[in-house]
Amino acid sequence: MVQLHVPDGKPDILQQIEHGLLSIVGGYESLGRLYRGIISPSLEQYVHLGDASTISDNLIYRENEKDPIRHRPLPKDDGWVFTEEHAERELFVAQVLAASTRVMKNYHPRLAEKCLKISEELYGRISAAKAIDRINTVAELYLTTSKTEYQNLLLENGDLIAKNVVQCSEVIGRVVAKLEDEEFSRRIEKGVQEAFNDIAAHQKENPFGVPYKPHIWGAGWGIQSFGVKQLFLHLGFPKIFHSTYAFNALNFVLGCHPGENTASFASGVGVHSLTVAYGTNRDEWSYIPGGVGSGTALIRPDLPELKVWPYLWQQSEYVMGGGATDFMLLAMAADYLLNAATPRPRH
């Protein structure tokens, strides 16, 4: 049971991380593999509108058992679990679990132990994958365990990492700081400088200062994701990588984007925002505060479009992973970086 708005003495962010980890760890322990997702099996449930609790009939399906009231076979379970074998995704989950181990270490030690165990198991299964695909996972495992095998792999691939610093942006700054290896640091810093020069050149391609090359889907989520990568490079190498372009991504989402509709993609944030959106309450022409849509789409031949219409999935759909999380991170970073030099009053 979860009670919202009731102080319990536990940090909300740690409880949210714990909630996600329990699902990942529980699924792995039950199935021996990761699950891709849980989804409704029927079209009626998939297009459900309104409170999510009413998607389910709250009856647990058991084969050959009948409904005690209607005396007919129970319907299949509401949530079907789908699994897959996907090396790239397994490496990403291993990376996340390795990082989560440090976060949960003092808050939930037993869960932290399970996270590290599963992370190393997953990595062990696919350690033959391409080196560049393994770097982020190895980095988080090294930051968590300090094991020599992970350290050596990072040092051996300095040139490869230097050529792909944007792909390794989340981890590389922290890795350089921990390794304290002058030669490795020199190679990485050279790569960071080259990446910054390349990004700076590409920002001049349009007046918004972001990599804007959409097809049919709104480009907001991709631009935010790229902004987050730039943010991590700035935090790791502030003297080389300026924060300007990360803020450009935030400005784009908040309304500085092409088309006559300059609404913020974050509902309820900004003077004018997406308040008619593709959420669970779309039939009410309403919105969920804080929901972040993908935003302005590009309709052929070259017409930017962001219509006030709740059923345009490719423009105003809400997502939690990526859309909302990247927006929150960029917003908090803007607050931190722009106000870091200004002492805040104590209340």
C-alpha positions, -999 to 999 in steps of 0.1 A, spaced: 0 0 0 12 35 -9 0 66 9 7 99 -8 12 132 10 17 114 44 52 120 58 69 88 68 104 99 75 118 83 43 131 103 13 106 101 -15 134 97 -42 148 66 -24 113 51 -21 107 56 -58 140 40 -67 132 11 -44 98 7 -60 114 3 -95 141 -20 -82 116 -44 -65 99 -49 -99 132 -55 -118 147 -77 -91 115 -96 -85 110 -102 -122 145 -115 -126 144 -138 -96 110 -152 -107 119 -157 -144 157 -160 -145 157 -132 -170 145 -96 -175 110 -88 -186 104 -63 -213 71 -51 -200 36 -58 -186 7 -49 -209 -30 -54 -211 -40 -83 -233 -72 -69 -248 -79 -39 -270 -106 -28 -246 -82 -25 -217 -54 -11 -238 -74 19 -249 -88 23 -213 -96 59 -202 -99 72 -166 -84 59 -133 -59 31 -140 -73 11 -111 -104 3 -131 -84 -14 -159 -85 -46 -138 -113 -68 -126 -91 -76 -95 -97 -113 -100 -67 -136 -101 -69 -161 -130 -64 -198 -121 -69 -224 -148 -102 -244 -145 -115 -221 -118 -148 -203 -122 -161 -169 -111 -178 -176 -77 -206 -152 -86 -213 -157 -123 -202 -193 -123 -183 -190 -155 -145 -194 -163 -125 -165 -150 -110 -142 -177 -73 -143 -183 -51 -121 -161 -51 -84 -169 -14 -80 -172 7 -102 -195 45 -103 -190 66 -102 -221 103 -112 -221 131 -111 -246 168 -117 -251 183 -83 -259 220 -78 -251 219 -40 -253 190 -37 -229 205 -62 -205 237 -42 -204 217 -11 -196 198 -28 -168 231 -41 -154 244 -6 -155 214 8 -137 215 -20 -111 252 -14 -104 245 23 -98 215 15 -77 236 -7 -54 254 25 -42 221 43 -37 205 15 -18 235 5 3 225 22 35 188 25 28 180 -11 19 212 -32 22 196 -65 12 181 -50 -20 215 -35 -28 232 -69 -25 207 -84 -49 212 -55 -74 249 -60 -75 246 -98 -78 221 -96 -108 242 -68 -124 273 -89 -125 254 -120 -136 239 -101 -165 272 -86 -175 289 -120 -173 264 -134 -198 271 -108 -224 307 -99 -217 316 -108 -253 295 -79 -266 314 -50 -284 336 -31 -261 318 2 -267 285 -13 -258 299 -25 -225 317 7 -213 288 23 -194 280 -9 -176 317 -16 -168 321 20 -155 292 17 -130 304 -17 -119 339 -2 -113 325 28 -95 306 4 -72 331 -24 -67 366 -10 -75 374 -44 -90 407 -45 -110 391 -63 -139 367 -34 -146 394 -9 -140 417 -25 -165 390 -28 -192 384 10 -189 421 18 -191 426 -5 -221 398 13 -240 407 49 -234 410 58 -271 376 41 -278 359 60 -250 375 93 -262 360 88 -296 325 81 -281 324 105 -251 288 115 -258 277 79 -256 296 75 -224 286 109 -210 268 97 -179 298 79 -165 330 92 -179 335 123 -157 331 101 -125 354 74 -140 382 99 -148 379 113 -112 382 79 -96 409 64 -118 433 94 -114 453 82 -143 471 111 -161 474 94 -195 438 82 -195 425 116 -184 445 133 -211 430 111 -238 395 116 -225 398 153 -222 410 156 -257 379 136 -268 356 158 -247 370 189 -264 365 175 -299 329 165 -290 322 200 -277 336 216 -309 315 193 -330 283 199 -310 290 237 -311 292 236 -349 260 216 -352 240 240 -330 244 267 -357 222 246 -381 190 262 -367 180 291 -345 171 269 -315 206 256 -308 196 220 -307 200 190 -330 165 193 -346 160 167 -374 126 152 -368 108 129 -391 71 125 -382 73 121 -344 78 151 -321 115 156 -314 113 169 -278 123 136 -260 154 131 -282 165 167 -277 160 164 -240 180 132 -239 208 149 -258 207 178 -235 211 155 -205 242 140 -221 257 174 -225 248 182 -189 268 152 -177 298 162 -198 296 197 -184 295 184 -148 324 161 -155 345 186 -175 332 221 -167 364 238 -181 360 221 -214 322 216 -220 300 246 -215 265 242 -202 248 265 -228 236 237 -251 221 217 -223 200 248 -215 191 251 -252 174 217 -249 154 230 -219 144 261 -237 132 241 -266 109 220 -244 96 252 -227 85 268 -259 114 279 -280 106 256 -309 94 259 -345 58 263 -355 31 288 -345 22 269 -313 50 278 -289 35 260 -259 57 243 -233 58 205 -238 55 202 -199 19 204 -189 13 231 -163 48 245 -167 51 279 -184 27 306 -194 12 284 -221 16 247 -221 1 213 -233 -31 212 -213 -48 190 -239 -27 159 -241 -26 122 -248 -29 109 -213 -53 86 -195 -78 115 -193 -75 125 -229 -113 120 -235 -118 149 -210 -95 172 -231 -75 175 -199 -40 169 -187 -18 156 -160 4 183 -144 40 176 -151 34 153 -180 59 159 -208 49 153 -244 72 147 -274 59 180 -289 62 196 -323 61 170 -351 71 176 -387 44 170 -414 56 167 -449 67 186 -468 82 207 -439 54 220 -417 59 220 -380 27 209 -362 16 209 -326 -22 208 -326 -45 212 -297 -60 178 -300 -57 150 -274 -55 120 -297 -24 128 -316 -1 102 -301 30 114 -318 27 150 -305 12 151 -270 17 116 -255 30 115 -219 58 92 -208 75 89 -174 108 74 -185 128 98 -205 103 126 -211 95 136 -176 127 124 -160 150 142 -185 129 174 -181 132 173 -143 169 167 -144 175 196 -168 153 219 -148 170 210 -115 204 214 -133 194 249 -145 184 259 -110 216 245 -95 240 259 -121 224 293 -126 220 299 -88 251 281 -75 269 314 -72 240 331 -54 236 323 -16 201 312 -9 182 326 21 176 302 50 140 297 60 
